[in-house]
Amino acid sequence: MLSTPHTQGGTSMKKLFIGITLLLLAALVIPATSFSQDESDQITIRTLSIDYYAADSNGVKVMYRGFDNVQRYLYLPKSFEDRYYRFVMAPKGVGTGGLPALIFRMRGTDVLFVDVYTKYLRANASIADFTDEDLEQFRAVEEKGKVELEF
């Protein structure tokens, strides 16, 4: 069967278009993949369980358990909200066996961000009367300007 110049031109245009598309796709995918792999090498996600947390206008006080199962406190001043930590609700239908928890992202030994993973809406968090010692802890953390956790 003989092909006309019109059909040959259409076929070669399609091949050229497909070739250019594949090259562009490869150019976009390879750098994105290498970037995401570099990030995953640098950032570690770890989890600790929470016994309770209390919140008011000063901030959030979280009692959590370290990897040695010892209870510790984490003070997060209100100014850290949405910058260094946030509250995350448990997804609907998820059992509460593993909740609540602190899910935190680290680069080396530095804590970058903490998700306070709760069973309840933040509005239902227990409102506490913080002691003078608690208020001093909030001020001390705010002066440091970063989240520190003991494991």
C-alpha positions in Angstrom: 0.0 0.0 0.0 1.3 3.4 -1.0 1.3 6.2 1.5 0.7 9.7 0.5 3.0 12.6 1.6 0.1 13.9 3.7 -0.2 10.8 5.9 3.6 10.6 6.3 3.8 14.1 7.5 1.1 13.5 10.1 2.8 10.4 11.4 6.2 12.1 11.7 4.6 15.0 13.5 3.0 12.6 16.0 6.3 10.9 16.6 8.0 14.3 17.1 5.3 15.4 19.5 5.5 12.2 21.5 9.3 12.4 21.6 9.3 16.0 22.8 6.6 15.1 25.4 8.7 12.2 26.7 11.8 14.4 27.0 9.9 17.1 28.9 8.4 14.5 31.2 11.9 13.0 31.9 13.3 16.5 32.5 10.6 17.2 35.1 10.5 13.8 36.8 14.2 13.2 37.4 15.0 16.4 39.3 11.8 16.1 41.3 12.6 12.5 42.2 16.2 13.3 43.3 15.0 16.3 45.3 12.4 14.2 47.2 15.0 11.5 47.9 17.4 14.1 49.3 14.7 15.4 51.6 13.8 12.0 52.8 17.4 11.3 53.7 17.6 14.5 55.7 14.3 14.5 57.5 13.3 11.8 60.0 9.7 11.3 61.3 9.4 9.9 64.9 6.4 9.3 67.2 5.9 9.5 70.9 2.7 8.7 72.8 0.8 11.4 74.7 -0.8 10.9 78.1 -2.6 14.2 78.1 -2.4 17.8 77.1 -3.8 21.1 78.5 -4.3 24.3 76.6 -5.1 27.9 77.3 -4.1 31.3 76.0 -0.5 30.9 77.1 0.1 27.7 75.1 0.0 24.0 75.3 1.5 21.7 77.9 1.8 18.1 76.8 2.6 15.1 79.0 4.2 12.5 76.8 6.2 9.3 77.2 9.8 9.0 76.0 11.2 5.9 74.3 12.1 4.7 77.8 8.4 5.0 78.8 9.2 7.8 81.3 6.7 10.7 81.5 8.0 14.1 80.4 6.5 17.5 79.6 6.6 19.6 76.5 5.7 23.3 76.6 4.6 24.9 73.4 3.9 28.6 73.7 0.9 30.0 71.8 3.3 31.9 69.4 4.6 28.5 68.2 1.2 27.5 66.9 1.2 26.8 63.1 4.9 27.6 63.1 6.4 24.8 65.0 3.4 22.7 66.0 -0.3 22.1 65.1 -3.2 20.0 66.3 -4.2 17.2 64.0 -7.5 15.3 64.5 -7.7 11.6 64.2 -9.2 10.6 60.9 -12.8 9.3 60.9 -13.0 5.6 61.4 -9.5 5.2 62.8 -9.3 3.3 66.1 -7.9 5.3 69.0 -5.5 2.5 70.1 -2.4 4.4 68.9 -3.8 7.9 69.6 -3.0 10.5 70.8 0.6 10.9 69.8 3.3 13.4 69.0 4.5 13.0 65.4 7.6 15.1 64.9 9.9 15.8 62.0 13.6 16.1 62.7 16.7 17.0 60.8 19.5 15.5 62.7 18.8 16.3 66.3 16.8 19.4 65.6 13.0 19.2 65.8 11.5 21.0 62.8 7.8 20.6 63.4 5.5 18.7 65.8 2.0 17.4 65.1 -0.1 17.0 68.3 -2.3 14.2 67.2 -5.4 14.1 69.2 -8.7 12.2 69.6 -10.5 15.5 70.2 -11.1 18.8 68.7 -8.7 21.5 70.1 -11.8 23.2 71.6 -12.3 20.2 73.7 -8.8 20.1 75.1 -8.8 20.4 78.9 -8.4 24.0 80.0 -5.8 24.1 82.8 -4.9 26.5 85.5 -1.2 26.7 84.8 1.1 27.2 87.8 3.8 29.9 88.0 6.3 27.2 87.1 4.3 26.3 84.0 4.2 29.9 82.9 7.9 30.3 83.5 8.5 27.2 81.3 6.4 28.8 78.5 8.5 32.0 78.7 11.8 30.0 78.7 10.8 28.0 75.6 9.7 31.2 73.8 13.1 32.8 74.5 14.8 29.7 73.0 12.5 30.0 69.9 12.5 26.3 69.1 10.9 23.0 70.2 13.0 20.7 72.2 12.1 17.2 73.1 13.7 14.7 75.5 13.5 11.1 74.3 
